[in-house]
Amino acid sequence: MLAREVEARMRERLQYIKLAPQRVLDAGCGDGDGAKHLAEIYPQAQLLGLDFAYPMLRAARGAWLQRLFARERVARLCADMAALPLAAASVDLVWSNLALHCSGDPLPALKEMQRVLRVGGLLMFSCYGPDTLKELRSAFAARDGAMHVHDFIDMHDLGDMLSACGYAEPVMDMELITVTYADVDALIKDLRASGQVNALAGRRRGLTGKGIYRAMRAAYEKLRRGGSLPASFEIVYGHAWKPQPRVSADGRAIVRFETARPKRG
């Protein structure tokens, strides 16, 4: 499963960062696999798993209870990432794997994550970039003008959003992962199983006709190589820190003074 692979690559990046969090938020936790591994990395931390989809949280409950609840304090929250039900400065690490793009506009979610982070806390995330499912998008466009694949935000725009939200030292990079499928139906089945459905406001409200699907499959078949069809996923990775605030809540600049140490003679 792609989400598992991306999660593993995020954990590899995390091991190079010195952090001893007391509370960790897995934003967009899905089935709870990320929370399980984060609990293994930070056994003393409290884990919070948040997801907007209540059925996903119910599905995760069994795994968390069996694997974690005896050792860890794991809380499940059903909420929107753009309206986190947490106090300001209450989390040391916000982790989000392939979920931020589900917000449509990730800026409010990034602001909320910055709000709940303590000073010195870390945000680490992954999400889809613009070249994700470019083959499927092109195959549909060969016959149909309706939108069938989401437009994902560019890595550089996400970096600008981090700076605009007040994060410090943002680091962004990306990679293109190609997954192969036996046919288009296998791809669509995999996307639906992972919750990747067309939720665009401008999507066709009625049923997509069989003729459009036939044309899409025919266009996609032209990409077949070695018996398989490719599906590209641009994965954007980012992390940034919450710095000391420069302005107060009412907009006044914060000036910090340090006592000078006397010089030794």
C-alpha positions as a Markdown table, in Angstrom:
| # | Residue | x | y | z |
|---|---|---|---|---|
| 1 | Met | 0.0 | 0.0 | 0.0 |
| 2 | Leu | 1.4 | 3.4 | -1.0 |
| 3 | Ala | 0.5 | 5.1 | 2.3 |
| 4 | Arg | 2.6 | 2.5 | 4.2 |
| 5 | Glu | 5.6 | 3.0 | 1.9 |
| 6 | Val | 5.5 | 6.8 | 2.2 |
| 7 | Glu | 5.0 | 6.5 | 6.0 |
| 8 | Ala | 8.2 | 4.3 | 6.2 |
| 9 | Arg | 10.1 | 6.9 | 4.2 |
| 10 | Met | 8.9 | 9.6 | 6.6 |
| 11 | Arg | 10.1 | 7.6 | 9.6 |
| 12 | Glu | 13.5 | 7.3 | 8.0 |
| 13 | Arg | 13.7 | 11.1 | 7.8 |
| 14 | Leu | 12.5 | 11.4 | 11.4 |
| 15 | Gln | 15.4 | 9.4 | 12.8 |
| 16 | Tyr | 17.8 | 12.2 | 11.8 |
| 17 | Ile | 15.9 | 14.7 | 13.9 |
| 18 | Lys | 16.6 | 15.0 | 17.7 |
| 19 | Leu | 13.2 | 15.2 | 19.4 |
| 20 | Ala | 11.8 | 13.9 | 22.7 |
| 21 | Pro | 8.1 | 14.8 | 22.4 |
| 22 | Gln | 5.6 | 14.5 | 25.3 |
| 23 | Arg | 2.6 | 14.6 | 23.1 |
| 24 | Val | 2.3 | 13.6 | 19.4 |
| 25 | Leu | -0.6 | 14.3 | 17.1 |
| 26 | Asp | -1.1 | 12.1 | 14.0 |
| 27 | Ala | -3.3 | 14.4 | 11.9 |
| 28 | Gly | -5.2 | 12.3 | 9.4 |
| 29 | Cys | -4.4 | 9.1 | 11.2 |
| 30 | Gly | -6.6 | 6.8 | 9.0 |
| 31 | Asp | -6.4 | 3.2 | 10.2 |
| 32 | Gly | -3.9 | 4.0 | 13.0 |
| 33 | Asp | -0.8 | 2.4 | 11.5 |
| 34 | Gly | 1.2 | 5.7 | 11.8 |
| 35 | Ala | 0.2 | 6.1 | 15.5 |
| 36 | Lys | 1.5 | 2.5 | 16.2 |
| 37 | His | 4.9 | 3.2 | 14.8 |
| 38 | Leu | 5.2 | 6.6 | 16.4 |
| 39 | Ala | 4.4 | 5.0 | 19.8 |
| 40 | Glu | 7.3 | 2.6 | 19.2 |
| 41 | Ile | 9.6 | 5.5 | 18.4 |
| 42 | Tyr | 8.5 | 7.6 | 21.3 |
| 43 | Pro | 7.4 | 5.2 | 24.0 |
| 44 | Gln | 7.0 | 7.9 | 26.7 |
| 45 | Ala | 4.8 | 10.2 | 24.6 |
| 46 | Gln | 1.0 | 10.4 | 24.6 |
| 47 | Leu | -0.4 | 9.7 | 21.1 |
| 48 | Leu | -3.4 | 11.5 | 19.6 |
| 49 | Gly | -4.9 | 10.2 | 16.5 |
| 50 | Leu | -7.2 | 12.6 | 14.6 |
| 51 | Asp | -9.2 | 11.9 | 11.5 |
| 52 | Phe | -12.3 | 13.5 | 9.9 |
| 53 | Ala | -13.7 | 10.2 | 8.8 |
| 54 | Tyr | -15.4 | 8.5 | 11.8 |
| 55 | Pro | -15.5 | 5.0 | 10.2 |
| 56 | Met | -11.7 | 5.1 | 9.8 |
| 57 | Leu | -11.4 | 5.8 | 13.5 |
| 58 | Arg | -13.7 | 3.0 | 14.4 |
| 59 | Ala | -11.7 | 0.6 | 12.2 |
| 60 | Ala | -8.5 | 1.8 | 13.9 |
| 61 | Arg | -9.9 | 1.2 | 17.4 |
| 62 | Gly | -9.3 | -2.6 | 17.5 |
| 63 | Ala | -5.7 | -2.3 | 16.3 |
| 64 | Trp | -4.9 | 0.4 | 18.8 |
| 65 | Leu | -6.5 | -1.4 | 21.7 |
| 66 | Gln | -4.8 | -4.6 | 20.9 |
| 67 | Arg | -1.3 | -3.2 | 20.2 |
| 68 | Leu | -1.0 | 0.0 | 22.1 |
| 69 | Phe | -3.6 | 0.6 | 24.8 |
| 70 | Ala | -1.9 | -1.6 | 27.4 |
| 71 | Arg | 1.3 | 0.5 | 27.1 |
| 72 | Glu | 0.3 | 3.8 | 25.6 |
| 73 | Arg | -2.2 | 6.6 | 26.2 |
| 74 | Val | -3.8 | 6.8 | 22.8 |
| 75 | Ala | -6.7 | 9.1 | 22.3 |
| 76 | Arg | -8.9 | 9.2 | 19.1 |
| 77 | Leu | -10.3 | 12.5 | 17.9 |
| 78 | Cys | -12.9 | 12.9 | 15.1 |
| 79 | Ala | -12.3 | 16.4 | 13.8 |
| 80 | Asp | -11.2 | 18.6 | 10.9 |
| 81 | Met | -7.5 | 19.4 | 10.6 |
| 82 | Ala | -8.5 | 23.0 | 10.0 |
| 83 | Ala | -10.3 | 23.2 | 13.5 |
| 84 | Leu | -8.2 | 21.1 | 15.9 |
| 85 | Pro | -9.9 | 20.5 | 19.2 |
| 86 | Leu | -6.7 | 21.1 | 21.1 |
| 87 | Ala | -5.3 | 23.9 | 23.3 |
| 88 | Ala | -2.6 | 26.2 | 21.9 |
| 89 | Ala | 0.9 | 25.0 | 22.5 |
| 90 | Ser | -0.1 | 21.6 | 23.7 |
| 91 | Val | 1.7 | 19.3 | 21.1 |
| 92 | Asp | 5.4 | 18.7 | 20.5 |
| 93 | Leu | 5.2 | 16.8 | 17.2 |
| 94 | Val | 2.5 | 17.1 | 14.5 |
| 95 | Trp | 2.7 | 14.2 | 12.0 |
| 96 | Ser | 0.6 | 14.0 | 8.9 |
| 97 | Asn | 1.0 | 11.3 | 6.3 |
| 98 | Leu | -0.8 | 11.7 | 2.9 |
| 99 | Ala | -3.7 | 13.7 | 4.5 |
| 100 | Leu | -3.0 | 17.4 | 4.2 |
| 101 | His | -4.2 | 17.5 | 0.5 |
| 102 | Cys | -7.6 | 16.3 | 1.6 |
| 103 | Ser | -8.2 | 19.8 | 3.1 |
| 104 | Gly | -8.5 | 21.3 | -0.3 |
| 105 | Asp | -6.9 | 24.5 | 0.9 |
| 106 | Pro | -4.2 | 23.3 | 3.3 |
| 107 | Leu | -3.4 | 26.8 | 4.7 |
| 108 | Pro | -6.0 | 26.8 | 7.5 |
| 109 | Ala | -4.8 | 23.3 | 8.6 |
| 110 | Leu | -1.2 | 24.5 | 8.6 |
| 111 | Lys | -2.2 | 27.5 | 10.7 |
| 112 | Glu | -4.0 | 25.2 | 13.2 |
| 113 | Met | -1.0 | 22.9 | 13.4 |
| 114 | Gln | 1.2 | 25.8 | 14.1 |
| 115 | Arg | -1.2 | 27.0 | 16.8 |
| 116 | Val | -1.2 | 23.7 | 18.7 |
| 117 | Leu | 2.6 | 23.2 | 18.5 |
| 118 | Arg | 4.7 | 24.2 | 21.4 |
| 119 | Val | 7.7 | 26.5 | 20.8 |
| 120 | Gly | 10.4 | 24.2 | 19.4 |
| 121 | Gly | 7.8 | 21.7 | 18.2 |
| 122 | Leu | 8.0 | 20.0 | 14.8 |
| 123 | Leu | 5.6 | 19.6 | 12.0 |
| 124 | Met | 6.4 | 16.7 | 9.6 |
| 125 | Phe | 4.0 | 15.9 | 6.7 |
| 126 | Ser | 3.7 | 14.3 | 3.3 |
| 127 | Cys | 1.0 | 15.0 | 0.6 |
| 128 | Tyr | 0.4 | 14.5 | -3.1 |
| 129 | Gly | 1.9 | 16.9 | -5.6 |
| 130 | Pro | 0.7 | 18.1 | -9.0 |
| 131 | Asp | 1.9 | 15.1 | -11.1 |
| 132 | Thr | -0.1 | 12.6 | -9.0 |
| 133 | Leu | -2.3 | 10.4 | -11.3 |
| 134 | Lys | -1.2 | 12.4 | -14.4 |
| 135 | Glu | -1.9 | 9.3 | -16.5 |
| 136 | Leu | -5.4 | 8.9 | -15.3 |
| 137 | Arg | -6.1 | 12.6 | -15.7 |
| 138 | Ser | -4.8 | 12.6 | -19.3 |
| 139 | Ala | -6.8 | 9.4 | -20.2 |
| 140 | Phe | -10.0 | 11.0 | -19.0 |
| 141 | Ala | -9.2 | 14.2 | -20.8 |
| 142 | Ala | -9.0 | 12.4 | -24.1 |
| 143 | Arg | -12.8 | 12.1 | -24.2 |
| 144 | Asp | -14.3 | 14.1 | -21.3 |
| 145 | Gly | -13.9 | 17.7 | -20.2 |
| 146 | Ala | -15.1 | 17.1 | -16.7 |
| 147 | Met | -12.6 | 17.0 | -13.8 |
| 148 | His | -12.0 | 13.5 | -12.5 |
| 149 | Val | -8.6 | 14.0 | -10.7 |
| 150 | His | -7.9 | 16.6 | -8.1 |
| 151 | Asp | -5.3 | 19.4 | -8.7 |
| 152 | Phe | -2.7 | 19.1 | -6.0 |
| 153 | Ile | -0.6 | 22.0 | -4.7 |
| 154 | Asp | 3.0 | 22.5 | -5.8 |
| 155 | Met | 5.8 | 21.9 | -3.3 |
| 156 | His | 7.0 | 25.5 | -3.5 |
| 157 | Asp | 3.6 | 26.9 | -2.8 |
| 158 | Leu | 3.4 | 24.7 | 0.3 |
| 159 | Gly | 6.7 | 26.0 | 1.4 |
| 160 | Asp | 5.4 | 29.6 | 1.0 |
| 161 | Met | 2.4 | 28.6 | 3.1 |
| 162 | Leu | 4.7 | 27.3 | 5.9 |
| 163 | Ser | 6.5 | 30.6 | 6.0 |
| 164 | Ala | 3.3 | 32.6 | 5.9 |
| 165 | Cys | 2.0 | 30.6 | 8.9 |
| 166 | Gly | 5.1 | 31.5 | 11.0 |
| 167 | Tyr | 7.0 | 28.3 | 10.8 |
| 168 | Ala | 10.8 | 28.4 | 10.9 |
| 169 | Glu | 13.4 | 26.6 | 8.8 |
| 170 | Pro | 10.9 | 24.9 | 6.4 |
| 171 | Val | 12.4 | 22.1 | 4.3 |
| 172 | Met | 10.6 | 20.8 | 1.2 |
| 173 | Asp | 11.4 | 18.0 | -1.2 |
| 174 | Met | 9.6 | 15.6 | -3.5 |
| 175 | Glu | 9.9 | 12.3 | -5.3 |
| 176 | Leu | 7.9 | 10.5 | -8.0 |
| 177 | Ile | 6.7 | 7.0 | -7.2 |
| 178 | Thr | 5.3 | 4.9 | -10.0 |
| 179 | Val | 3.0 | 2.0 | -9.0 |
| 180 | Thr | 2.0 | -0.5 | -11.7 |
| 181 | Tyr | -1.4 | -2.2 | -12.1 |
| 182 | Ala | -2.7 | -5.0 | -14.2 |
| 183 | Asp | -5.5 | -2.8 | -15.6 |
| 184 | Val | -7.4 | 0.4 | -14.9 |
| 185 | Asp | -10.0 | -1.3 | -12.8 |
| 186 | Ala | -7.3 | -2.4 | -10.4 |
| 187 | Leu | -6.1 | 1.1 | -10.1 |
| 188 | Ile | -9.6 | 2.5 | -9.4 |
| 189 | Lys | -10.3 | -0.2 | -6.9 |
| 190 | Asp | -7.1 | 0.6 | -5.0 |
| 191 | Leu | -7.9 | 4.4 | -5.0 |
| 192 | Arg | -11.4 | 3.8 | -3.6 |
| 193 | Ala | -10.1 | 1.4 | -0.9 |
| 194 | Ser | -7.7 | 4.1 | 0.3 |
| 195 | Gly | -10.4 | 6.7 | 0.4 |
| 196 | Gln | -9.2 | 8.6 | -2.7 |
| 197 | Val | -12.4 | 9.6 | -4.4 |
| 198 | Asn | -13.4 | 12.5 | -6.5 |
| 199 | Ala | -14.7 | 15.2 | -4.1 |
| 200 | Leu | -14.2 | 18.2 | -6.4 |
| 201 | Ala | -16.8 | 20.8 | -6.2 |
| 202 | Gly | -16.9 | 21.0 | -10.1 |
| 203 | Arg | -17.2 | 17.3 | -10.6 |
| 204 | Arg | -20.0 | 15.8 | -12.7 |
| 205 | Arg | -23.0 | 15.2 | -10.4 |
| 206 | Gly | -24.6 | 12.6 | -12.6 |
| 207 | Leu | -23.2 | 9.2 | -13.6 |
| 208 | Thr | -20.2 | 9.0 | -15.9 |
| 209 | Gly | -21.3 | 7.2 | -19.1 |
| 210 | Lys | -19.9 | 3.9 | -20.2 |
| 211 | Gly | -18.7 | 5.5 | -23.4 |
| 212 | Ile | -16.4 | 7.9 | -21.4 |
| 213 | Tyr | -15.0 | 5.0 | -19.4 |
| 214 | Arg | -14.4 | 3.0 | -22.5 |
| 215 | Ala | -12.5 | 5.9 | -24.1 |
| 216 | Met | -10.5 | 6.5 | -20.9 |
| 217 | Arg | -9.5 | 2.8 | -20.7 |
| 218 | Ala | -8.5 | 2.8 | -24.4 |
| 219 | Ala | -6.4 | 5.9 | -23.9 |
| 220 | Tyr | -4.8 | 4.5 | -20.7 |
| 221 | Glu | -4.0 | 1.2 | -22.5 |
| 222 | Lys | -1.6 | 3.1 | -24.8 |
| 223 | Leu | 0.7 | 3.5 | -21.8 |
| 224 | Arg | 1.0 | -0.2 | -21.1 |
| 225 | Arg | 4.6 | -1.3 | -20.8 |
| 226 | Gly | 5.7 | -4.8 | -19.9 |
| 227 | Gly | 2.2 | -6.0 | -19.3 |
| 228 | Ser | 1.4 | -3.3 | -16.7 |
| 229 | Leu | -0.1 | 0.1 | -16.6 |
| 230 | Pro | 1.8 | 2.9 | -14.7 |
| 231 | Ala | 0.3 | 5.3 | -12.1 |
| 232 | Ser | 2.4 | 8.2 | -11.0 |
| 233 | Phe | 2.3 | 9.6 | -7.5 |
| 234 | Glu | 4.2 | 12.8 | -6.8 |
| 235 | Ile | 5.0 | 12.7 | -3.0 |
| 236 | Val | 5.8 | 16.0 | -1.4 |
| 237 | Tyr | 7.6 | 15.9 | 2.0 |
| 238 | Gly | 7.9 | 18.9 | 4.3 |
| 239 | His | 9.0 | 19.7 | 7.8 |
| 240 | Ala | 9.3 | 22.9 | 9.8 |
| 241 | Trp | 9.7 | 24.1 | 13.4 |
| 242 | Lys | 7.6 | 26.5 | 15.6 |
| 243 | Pro | 9.9 | 29.3 | 16.6 |
| 244 | Gln | 9.7 | 31.8 | 19.5 |
| 245 | Pro | 6.9 | 34.3 | 18.6 |
| 246 | Arg | 8.0 | 37.7 | 17.3 |
| 247 | Val | 4.7 | 39.5 | 18.0 |
| 248 | Ser | 2.2 | 39.2 | 20.8 |
| 249 | Ala | -1.5 | 38.2 | 20.3 |
| 250 | Asp | -2.4 | 41.9 | 19.9 |
| 251 | Gly | 0.2 | 42.5 | 17.3 |
| 252 | Arg | 2.9 | 44.2 | 19.4 |
| 253 | Ala | 6.5 | 43.3 | 18.7 |
| 254 | Ile | 8.2 | 41.1 | 21.4 |
| 255 | Val | 11.6 | 42.3 | 22.4 |
| 256 | Arg | 13.8 | 39.9 | 24.5 |
| 257 | Phe | 16.6 | 41.1 | 26.6 |
| 258 | Glu | 19.5 | 38.9 | 27.9 |
| 259 | Thr | 21.5 | 39.9 | 30.9 |
| 260 | Ala | 25.1 | 40.4 | 29.9 |
| 261 | Arg | 27.6 | 38.2 | 31.7 |
| 262 | Pro | 30.4 | 40.1 | 33.5 |
| 263 | Lys | 33.8 | 39.7 | 31.8 |
| 264 | Arg | 36.4 | 37.9 | 33.8 |
| 265 | Gly | 39.6 | 39.7 | 34.4 |
